[in-house]
Structures are given as structure tokens and as C-alpha cells.
Amino acid sequence: MTLPVEPVDVEGLRTRVHKALDDLLARQADVLESASEDLVPLMDAVSDLLRGGKRLRAAFCYWGWRGAGGDDCDGIVSVAAALELFQAAALIHDDVMDDSDTRRGRPAVHRRFASLHRGNGWLGPPEDFGLAGAILAGDLCLSWCDELYAGADLPPDRLAAGRAVFDRMRTELMCGQYLDMLEQVLASTSVERARLVILFKSAKYSVQQPLLLGGTLAGAPAGLLSTYDVYGRALGEAFQLRDDVLGVFGDPTATGKPAGDDLREGKRTVLVAVTLERCSPASASMLRRDLGDRHLDAEGVARLREVIAGSGALDVVESMISEQSERAISALEPVSEPARSVLERLVVAATSRTQ
């Protein structure tokens, strides 16, 4: 199925989510600044990170709500915005764990705080200050996402019904983060294990749980929630598989991350697992040796790209993305318009080759 590749911003959702975040940040800025002017850099780091992003999780939540018969209202926009704060927390902490340099074309938050320390000539190691600052910034986002959810202008019984989904989503992401961290230190990997990491680290909280949250808040029947579950799991996996491909072959100007960054970080992705299954022993040895080398240069990245593409792994993963995307679209048959059309377009937005 061919759909136009274009930003999905039906009913001005992005602008409305951005406003909800701006309003929340303005209130929190008053709290931080009343404590001390020294907290301004902490607020600025969070604010700058939240200005970026495609708002996909917010869109899945909102259209899960609309697809279940929910009316357009500010309450569901607030819940959708809460998911953006949760993602910001995950990104900040993920960059700390991966020791990443950039995020969305800017220095990662821990690098930003290290530079602040270094520029002011403060005592102690700048890197330690950077890590501590990023952990606190992520913790603030976690706290604020809960505050935004709880304060959403929706009936209390609906918020209570959605709370179980909201809480499970956050717990499962932490499970996925740990599994991802564990995968990086094991001597071997497999496609099965890599797909399990995808499920809990990305698929559930990126697509599946936001959809289920929106549907649950709107009182969706079990059949529709089952549809959302199938769609969300399939598209969630396709979304992360695309992200893994972009992490190796993507254009830095589009991804906001250096070319081959996932290779330097030693990510044991499905792409890597398939390569190790299919390439020659010599190539597998080289891949294992160079994967995770923080000092891997452009020539080294190009060499590993050749191994991955030459093994056929890139083609295999592209086929998996197409298969899961088609599965997601096929699952939408019971969903009413306009939600169905928007969710179809979101498949393209989430799996675009130029994210």
C-alpha cells in the first residue's frame, strides 16, 4: 500500500501539544526560579529538548482516543503531551547509558551540563557533573509527565481507567532499557533476543501503549483495543527496525545523530544479529571486534556498513519493516474514519527512510 510521505498533523495536534508543554514548562520554570536562578540551565536543557521530535507518541494516543469515539478536547491533548515528557526522560537517560554525544542535532543533555561545568571552571570532573545533571533532568521529566497526566481535564473515572496502561507503559520501558543494557555486555546476541528488546524498549511505549491509553481513556470496547494491540505491536517493531537502519545508514542531517553512531555504541540490534547469522566467519570476527569501538572512524563505519549490506542483512530488515507495516495497516480495517486514515498515514511517518 502506497501512502504519501508527509508530516501527520491533522487538527493542528502538534501545535496544541507544544502549547500544553509550554504551559507546563512555564509553571515549572516559576517553581525552579523561585528556588534559585542557578536552576535556569536545568530548565533550559529540558525546554530545548522538548522543542524537537515528531510527536508520534502524542499522535497515537490522540487518535487512539478519537478512533474509540472520543471527542476532540484539551484533556486528551494534555495526556498526549504527558507522553512527550515521558519520552524526553527516556531519551535523556538513554543518552547517558549510551554515552551519546548528540540528540536531535544538539549536544546530549549530559554533554551540555559537562560543557557548562567546564566553561565556568568549576571544581571536580565536568563529566561527573554532566551525568548527574542529566539524571536529574530526566527525573524532572518523569515527575512532570505524571503531573500532566493527573491534571488532564478528563473525567476522574476515565483517568483512573487509563492509569493502569500509563503506569504499565512506564514500567515496561524500564524493563526494555535494562534488557538493552544487558544485551550490550553479553558475549553473543540473536535475532530473537534483539526483537525482545525492541518490543519492550520501543514498540510498546512508542506505538502500542499510547494507542491503548487513548482507547482506554475513551472507553473502547475489547475488540477495538485488540485491534490497537495488533497494529501497535507490528508498527512499533517496524518503527524501531527503521531507527536501527538509520542508526547505521542514516543521514546525520536528518537523524540528528552522527553517521554510524549505533555501531560506535555497540548496539546489538536485529540488523547486527542478522548480519552475524549470515556473514562469513572473518566478517563476523571483524564486526564483533569493531562494534562498540568509541573511536571508530568514518572508514571503519564504511567497512562495517559493507559487511552488513553484503551479508544481505539490510535487505532482510527492510523486508521485515515492510511486512510489519503492512500487517499494521491491515489490522486497521475495523477502525472508523477519520482515525483509520490518520493511523494509516502514521505508518508511513513512523517508518520513513528519511526520518
HUZIJO-V386129 format. One record per residue. N is the residue number from 1. SS is DSSP state (~ for helix, > for strand, _ for the rest). PHI is phi in degrees with one decimal (none if undefined). OMEGA is omega in degrees with one decimal (NA if undefined). Layout:
n->N ss->SS phi->PHI omega->OMEGA
n->N ss->SS phi->PHI omega->OMEGA
This chain:
n->1 ss->_ phi->none omega->-178.2
n->2 ss->_ phi->-104.4 omega->179.3
n->3 ss->_ phi->-125.9 omega->-178.8
n->4 ss->_ phi->-66.4 omega->177.0
n->5 ss->_ phi->-89.3 omega->-178.4
n->6 ss->_ phi->-156.4 omega->178.4
n->7 ss->_ phi->-59.7 omega->179.2
n->8 ss->_ phi->-99.5 omega->-177.7
n->9 ss->_ phi->-138.5 omega->179.5
n->10 ss->~ phi->-66.0 omega->178.5
n->11 ss->~ phi->62.6 omega->175.1
n->12 ss->~ phi->61.8 omega->-173.6
n->13 ss->~ phi->-61.2 omega->-178.6
n->14 ss->~ phi->-57.4 omega->-179.4
n->15 ss->~ phi->-62.0 omega->-178.2
n->16 ss->~ phi->-70.1 omega->176.1
n->17 ss->~ phi->-64.7 omega->179.7
n->18 ss->~ phi->-61.0 omega->178.6
n->19 ss->~ phi->-64.9 omega->178.4
n->20 ss->~ phi->-60.6 omega->177.6
n->21 ss->~ phi->-68.1 omega->179.0
n->22 ss->~ phi->-61.0 omega->179.6
n->23 ss->~ phi->-63.9 omega->179.0
n->24 ss->~ phi->-64.3 omega->-178.9
n->25 ss->~ phi->-65.9 omega->177.9
n->26 ss->~ phi->-63.8 omega->178.2
n->27 ss->~ phi->-65.1 omega->-178.7
n->28 ss->~ phi->-70.2 omega->177.7
n->29 ss->~ phi->-61.0 omega->177.6
n->30 ss->~ phi->-62.5 omega->179.6
n->31 ss->~ phi->-65.0 omega->-177.1
n->32 ss->~ phi->-67.2 omega->-176.7
n->33 ss->~ phi->-69.5 omega->177.3
n->34 ss->~ phi->-71.1 omega->177.5
n->35 ss->~ phi->-80.6 omega->-179.8
n->36 ss->_ phi->-172.6 omega->175.0
n->37 ss->~ phi->-66.4 omega->179.2
n->38 ss->~ phi->-66.0 omega->-179.2
n->39 ss->~ phi->-87.2 omega->-179.8
n->40 ss->~ phi->-56.9 omega->179.0
n->41 ss->~ phi->-60.3 omega->177.9
n->42 ss->~ phi->-66.0 omega->178.7
n->43 ss->~ phi->-65.0 omega->-178.3
n->44 ss->~ phi->-64.1 omega->-179.6
n->45 ss->~ phi->-62.6 omega->179.2
n->46 ss->~ phi->-68.0 omega->-178.6
n->47 ss->~ phi->-60.5 omega->-179.2
n->48 ss->~ phi->-64.3 omega->179.1
n->49 ss->~ phi->-64.4 omega->-176.5
n->50 ss->~ phi->-73.3 omega->177.6
n->51 ss->_ phi->-73.7 omega->-178.5
n->52 ss->_ phi->-97.6 omega->176.3
n->53 ss->_ phi->102.5 omega->-177.2
n->54 ss->_ phi->-92.1 omega->179.9
n->55 ss->_ phi->60.7 omega->-178.8
n->56 ss->~ phi->-65.7 omega->-178.3
n->57 ss->~ phi->-63.3 omega->176.6
n->58 ss->~ phi->-61.8 omega->-178.9
n->59 ss->~ phi->-65.8 omega->179.8
n->60 ss->~ phi->-64.4 omega->178.3
n->61 ss->~ phi->-64.4 omega->-177.5
n->62 ss->~ phi->-61.9 omega->-176.7
n->63 ss->~ phi->-79.6 omega->168.1
n->64 ss->~ phi->-64.7 omega->176.2
n->65 ss->~ phi->-65.9 omega->-178.0
n->66 ss->~ phi->-65.2 omega->179.5
n->67 ss->~ phi->-65.1 omega->178.5
n->68 ss->_ phi->-95.9 omega->176.7
n->69 ss->_ phi->95.4 omega->178.7
n->70 ss->_ phi->-70.5 omega->178.5
n->71 ss->_ phi->-79.7 omega->174.8
n->72 ss->_ phi->-64.7 omega->179.8
n->73 ss->_ phi->-159.1 omega->-178.7
n->74 ss->~ phi->-69.3 omega->-177.7
n->75 ss->~ phi->-61.0 omega->-179.3
n->76 ss->~ phi->-70.9 omega->175.8
n->77 ss->~ phi->-65.6 omega->177.3
n->78 ss->~ phi->-63.8 omega->177.6
n->79 ss->~ phi->-63.8 omega->178.1
n->80 ss->~ phi->-60.2 omega->178.9
n->81 ss->~ phi->-66.3 omega->177.6
n->82 ss->~ phi->-59.6 omega->178.4
n->83 ss->~ phi->-67.0 omega->177.2
n->84 ss->~ phi->-68.6 omega->175.5
n->85 ss->~ phi->-67.3 omega->177.6
n->86 ss->~ phi->-64.6 omega->177.4
n->87 ss->~ phi->-62.7 omega->179.2
n->88 ss->~ phi->-59.3 omega->177.1
n->89 ss->~ phi->-60.2 omega->-179.3
n->90 ss->~ phi->-63.1 omega->-179.4
n->91 ss->~ phi->-65.8 omega->-179.1
n->92 ss->~ phi->-61.2 omega->-178.7
n->93 ss->~ phi->-70.5 omega->177.9
n->94 ss->~ phi->-63.1 omega->179.3
n->95 ss->~ phi->-66.1 omega->175.2
n->96 ss->~ phi->-65.2 omega->-177.9
n->97 ss->~ phi->-65.2 omega->-179.5
n->98 ss->~ phi->-89.0 omega->-176.3
n->99 ss->_ phi->56.6 omega->-178.1
n->100 ss->_ phi->-75.9 omega->179.6
n->101 ss->_ phi->-90.4 omega->-173.7
n->102 ss->> phi->-132.5 omega->175.2
n->103 ss->> phi->-152.7 omega->-179.6
n->104 ss->_ phi->54.5 omega->176.3
n->105 ss->_ phi->77.2 omega->178.7
n->106 ss->> phi->-120.4 omega->173.9
n->107 ss->> phi->-58.7 omega->174.4
n->108 ss->_ phi->-57.3 omega->-172.6
n->109 ss->~ phi->-58.4 omega->-179.7
n->110 ss->~ phi->-68.2 omega->174.7
n->111 ss->~ phi->-69.3 omega->179.9
n->112 ss->~ phi->-62.2 omega->179.9
n->113 ss->~ phi->-70.9 omega->175.6
n->114 ss->~ phi->-64.1 omega->178.1
n->115 ss->~ phi->-66.6 omega->176.5
n->116 ss->~ phi->-60.4 omega->178.4
n->117 ss->~ phi->-60.8 omega->-176.7
n->118 ss->~ phi->-63.9 omega->-177.4
n->119 ss->~ phi->-67.8 omega->179.7
n->120 ss->~ phi->-95.1 omega->178.9
n->121 ss->_ phi->64.7 omega->-178.4
n->122 ss->_ phi->-74.5 omega->-177.1
n->123 ss->_ phi->-77.5 omega->175.2
n->124 ss->_ phi->85.7 omega->-178.4
n->125 ss->_ phi->-72.5 omega->177.9
n->126 ss->~ phi->-59.1 omega->-177.7
n->127 ss->~ phi->-63.9 omega->178.9
n->128 ss->~ phi->-64.2 omega->177.9
n->129 ss->~ phi->-63.5 omega->180.0
n->130 ss->~ phi->-61.9 omega->179.8
n->131 ss->~ phi->-63.3 omega->-179.5
n->132 ss->~ phi->-63.9 omega->179.4
n->133 ss->~ phi->-62.4 omega->180.0
n->134 ss->~ phi->-67.7 omega->178.3
n->135 ss->~ phi->-60.1 omega->179.6
n->136 ss->~ phi->-67.2 omega->178.1
n->137 ss->~ phi->-62.3 omega->177.2
n->138 ss->~ phi->-64.1 omega->178.6
n->139 ss->~ phi->-63.2 omega->176.7
n->140 ss->~ phi->-61.7 omega->179.3
n->141 ss->~ phi->-62.5 omega->177.0
n->142 ss->~ phi->-62.3 omega->179.8
n->143 ss->~ phi->-65.0 omega->-176.7
n->144 ss->~ phi->-69.8 omega->178.6
n->145 ss->~ phi->-65.4 omega->177.9
n->146 ss->~ phi->-67.8 omega->179.9
n->147 ss->~ phi->-63.9 omega->-179.1
n->148 ss->~ phi->-67.9 omega->177.4
n->149 ss->~ phi->-62.0 omega->-176.0
n->150 ss->~ phi->-62.9 omega->-177.7
n->151 ss->_ phi->-92.9 omega->-178.8
n->152 ss->_ phi->-63.1 omega->-177.7
n->153 ss->_ phi->-81.2 omega->176.0
n->154 ss->_ phi->-131.5 omega->179.3
n->155 ss->_ phi->-56.8 omega->-177.8
n->156 ss->~ phi->-54.3 omega->-179.0
n->157 ss->~ phi->-68.8 omega->178.0
n->158 ss->~ phi->-72.9 omega->177.0
n->159 ss->~ phi->-61.9 omega->178.9
n->160 ss->~ phi->-66.2 omega->179.0
n->161 ss->~ phi->-65.9 omega->-179.5
n->162 ss->~ phi->-77.9 omega->-176.2
n->163 ss->~ phi->-57.8 omega->-179.3
n->164 ss->~ phi->-62.4 omega->178.2
n->165 ss->~ phi->-67.6 omega->-179.2
n->166 ss->~ phi->-59.3 omega->-178.4
n->167 ss->~ phi->-70.2 omega->179.4
n->168 ss->~ phi->-63.8 omega->178.1
n->169 ss->~ phi->-56.4 omega->-177.5
n->170 ss->~ phi->-69.9 omega->177.8
n->171 ss->~ phi->-65.9 omega->-177.7
n->172 ss->~ phi->-65.2 omega->176.8
n->173 ss->~ phi->-63.8 omega->178.5
n->174 ss->~ phi->-62.8 omega->174.8
n->175 ss->~ phi->-61.4 omega->179.7
n->176 ss->~ phi->-63.5 omega->178.2
n->177 ss->~ phi->-62.6 omega->179.2
n->178 ss->~ phi->-66.7 omega->179.4
n->179 ss->~ phi->-61.0 omega->177.3
n->180 ss->~ phi->-64.4 omega->178.5
n->181 ss->~ phi->-61.3 omega->179.5
n->182 ss->~ phi->-64.0 omega->-177.9
n->183 ss->~ phi->-61.0 omega->-177.7
n->184 ss->~ phi->-70.8 omega->-175.7
n->185 ss->~ phi->-107.1 omega->177.6
n->186 ss->_ phi->-79.6 omega->-176.2
n->187 ss->_ phi->-71.5 omega->-178.0
n->188 ss->_ phi->-140.6 omega->177.4
n->189 ss->_ phi->-137.2 omega->178.5
n->190 ss->_ phi->-147.6 omega->178.5
n->191 ss->~ phi->-61.6 omega->-179.5
n->192 ss->~ phi->-61.1 omega->-179.9
n->193 ss->~ phi->-67.3 omega->179.7
n->194 ss->~ phi->-63.4 omega->178.8
n->195 ss->~ phi->-71.0 omega->175.9
n->196 ss->~ phi->-64.6 omega->177.0
n->197 ss->~ phi->-61.0 omega->178.5
n->198 ss->~ phi->-55.4 omega->-176.4
n->199 ss->~ phi->-57.9 omega->-173.7
n->200 ss->~ phi->-88.7 omega->-178.2
n->201 ss->~ phi->-84.8 omega->-173.2
n->202 ss->~ phi->-132.4 omega->-170.7
n->203 ss->~ phi->-56.8 omega->-176.0
n->204 ss->~ phi->-68.2 omega->-173.9
n->205 ss->~ phi->-84.0 omega->179.7
n->206 ss->~ phi->-84.4 omega->-173.7
n->207 ss->~ phi->-129.7 omega->-170.3
n->208 ss->~ phi->-59.9 omega->-176.1
n->209 ss->~ phi->-68.9 omega->173.9
n->210 ss->~ phi->-58.4 omega->176.8
n->211 ss->~ phi->-63.0 omega->-179.7
n->212 ss->~ phi->-63.5 omega->178.1
n->213 ss->~ phi->-64.0 omega->178.9
n->214 ss->~ phi->-60.2 omega->179.3
n->215 ss->~ phi->-64.6 omega->179.7
n->216 ss->~ phi->-64.2 omega->178.4
n->217 ss->~ phi->-60.8 omega->-179.3
n->218 ss->_ phi->-87.8 omega->179.9
n->219 ss->_ phi->77.6 omega->-178.5
n->220 ss->_ phi->-61.8 omega->175.7
n->221 ss->_ phi->-70.1 omega->-175.9
n->222 ss->~ phi->-58.3 omega->-178.8
n->223 ss->~ phi->-62.8 omega->179.5
n->224 ss->~ phi->-70.0 omega->177.3
n->225 ss->~ phi->-61.9 omega->176.1
n->226 ss->~ phi->-65.0 omega->175.7
n->227 ss->~ phi->-60.8 omega->177.9
n->228 ss->~ phi->-59.8 omega->-179.2
n->229 ss->~ phi->-62.2 omega->-179.9
n->230 ss->~ phi->-65.2 omega->178.3
n->231 ss->~ phi->-58.3 omega->-174.9
n->232 ss->~ phi->-65.7 omega->-179.5
n->233 ss->~ phi->-67.6 omega->-179.2
n->234 ss->~ phi->-65.3 omega->-178.7
n->235 ss->~ phi->-69.7 omega->178.5
n->236 ss->~ phi->-59.7 omega->178.2
n->237 ss->~ phi->-68.6 omega->178.9
n->238 ss->~ phi->-60.5 omega->179.2
n->239 ss->~ phi->-60.3 omega->-178.7
n->240 ss->~ phi->-72.0 omega->176.0
n->241 ss->~ phi->-60.9 omega->176.4
n->242 ss->~ phi->-63.2 omega->179.2
n->243 ss->~ phi->-62.2 omega->178.6
n->244 ss->~ phi->-67.0 omega->177.0
n->245 ss->~ phi->-65.0 omega->179.5
n->246 ss->~ phi->-65.1 omega->178.6
n->247 ss->~ phi->-66.3 omega->178.5
n->248 ss->~ phi->-110.7 omega->-172.9
n->249 ss->~ phi->-111.9 omega->-173.8
n->250 ss->_ phi->-74.3 omega->176.1
n->251 ss->_ phi->-83.9 omega->-178.1
n->252 ss->~ phi->-57.0 omega->179.9
n->253 ss->~ phi->-68.6 omega->178.5
n->254 ss->~ phi->-95.4 omega->-175.5
n->255 ss->~ phi->-87.3 omega->-177.1
n->256 ss->_ phi->76.9 omega->179.0
n->257 ss->_ phi->-129.0 omega->178.6
n->258 ss->_ phi->-60.1 omega->179.4
n->259 ss->_ phi->-60.0 omega->177.8
n->260 ss->_ phi->75.1 omega->-176.1
n->261 ss->~ phi->-61.4 omega->179.9
n->262 ss->~ phi->-64.2 omega->177.8
n->263 ss->~ phi->-69.9 omega->179.3
n->264 ss->~ phi->-65.7 omega->-179.7
n->265 ss->_ phi->-81.2 omega->176.9
n->266 ss->_ phi->74.4 omega->-177.8
n->267 ss->_ phi->-65.2 omega->176.1
n->268 ss->_ phi->-89.7 omega->-176.1
n->269 ss->_ phi->-85.3 omega->173.8
n->270 ss->~ phi->-59.9 omega->178.5
n->271 ss->~ phi->-57.7 omega->178.9
n->272 ss->~ phi->-69.6 omega->-178.3
n->273 ss->~ phi->-62.3 omega->178.6
n->274 ss->~ phi->-65.9 omega->178.5
n->275 ss->~ phi->-60.0 omega->-178.8
n->276 ss->~ phi->-64.2 omega->178.0
n->277 ss->~ phi->-73.7 omega->-168.7
n->278 ss->~ phi->-109.0 omega->-173.7
n->279 ss->_ phi->-84.6 omega->-179.9
n->280 ss->_ phi->-70.5 omega->177.4
n->281 ss->~ phi->-55.5 omega->-179.8
n->282 ss->~ phi->-65.2 omega->179.4
n->283 ss->~ phi->-67.8 omega->177.9
n->284 ss->~ phi->-62.8 omega->178.6
n->285 ss->~ phi->-63.0 omega->179.3
n->286 ss->~ phi->-66.0 omega->-179.9
n->287 ss->~ phi->-62.7 omega->179.2
n->288 ss->~ phi->-64.0 omega->-178.8
n->289 ss->~ phi->-68.4 omega->-172.3
n->290 ss->~ phi->-90.7 omega->-179.6
n->291 ss->_ phi->-65.7 omega->-178.4
n->292 ss->_ phi->93.1 omega->177.6
n->293 ss->_ phi->-79.4 omega->-177.1
n->294 ss->_ phi->-61.4 omega->-176.4
n->295 ss->_ phi->-102.3 omega->-180.0
n->296 ss->_ phi->-61.6 omega->-177.5
n->297 ss->_ phi->-88.8 omega->-177.1
n->298 ss->~ phi->-59.8 omega->178.9
n->299 ss->~ phi->-66.2 omega->178.0
n->300 ss->~ phi->-65.6 omega->177.0
n->301 ss->~ phi->-62.1 omega->179.8
n->302 ss->~ phi->-61.6 omega->179.9
n->303 ss->~ phi->-63.7 omega->179.6
n->304 ss->~ phi->-70.3 omega->175.3
n->305 ss->~ phi->-60.3 omega->178.9
n->306 ss->~ phi->-62.8 omega->178.6
n->307 ss->~ phi->-63.4 omega->-177.9
n->308 ss->~ phi->-63.9 omega->-179.2
n->309 ss->~ phi->-66.0 omega->-178.1
n->310 ss->~ phi->-65.3 omega->179.3
n->311 ss->_ phi->-76.1 omega->-174.9
n->312 ss->_ phi->88.5 omega->-177.2
n->313 ss->~ phi->-63.6 omega->-179.9
n->314 ss->~ phi->-62.2 omega->178.1
n->315 ss->~ phi->-63.8 omega->179.0
n->316 ss->~ phi->-61.4 omega->-178.3
n->317 ss->~ phi->-68.2 omega->176.1
n->318 ss->~ phi->-60.6 omega->177.2
n->319 ss->~ phi->-65.4 omega->177.8
n->320 ss->~ phi->-63.2 omega->178.9
n->321 ss->~ phi->-62.2 omega->-180.0
n->322 ss->~ phi->-63.8 omega->-179.0
n->323 ss->~ phi->-62.6 omega->-178.8
n->324 ss->~ phi->-69.9 omega->177.5
n->325 ss->~ phi->-65.1 omega->177.6
n->326 ss->~ phi->-63.6 omega->178.2
n->327 ss->~ phi->-62.4 omega->179.4
n->328 ss->~ phi->-62.9 omega->-178.8
n->329 ss->~ phi->-63.9 omega->-179.8
n->330 ss->~ phi->-62.7 omega->-178.0
n->331 ss->~ phi->-69.0 omega->-172.5
n->332 ss->~ phi->-81.5 omega->-174.7
n->333 ss->~ phi->-51.8 omega->-178.9
n->334 ss->~ phi->-76.9 omega->-174.4
n->335 ss->_ phi->-80.4 omega->-178.0
n->336 ss->_ phi->-80.9 omega->175.5
n->337 ss->_ phi->-79.7 omega->3.0
n->338 ss->_ phi->-85.1 omega->-174.7
n->339 ss->~ phi->-59.9 omega->-176.7
n->340 ss->~ phi->-59.9 omega->-179.3
n->341 ss->~ phi->-62.3 omega->-179.9
n->342 ss->~ phi->-66.6 omega->179.4
n->343 ss->~ phi->-65.0 omega->173.9
n->344 ss->~ phi->-64.6 omega->179.2
n->345 ss->~ phi->-66.0 omega->178.9
n->346 ss->~ phi->-67.7 omega->174.4
n->347 ss->~ phi->-60.3 omega->179.7
n->348 ss->~ phi->-67.1 omega->-179.4
n->349 ss->~ phi->-61.1 omega->-176.0
n->350 ss->~ phi->-80.1 omega->-175.2
n->351 ss->~ phi->-121.6 omega->-179.0
n->352 ss->_ phi->-59.4 omega->178.6
n->353 ss->_ phi->-76.2 omega->-175.8
n->354 ss->_ phi->-124.3 omega->-179.9
n->355 ss->_ phi->-62.6 omega->NA
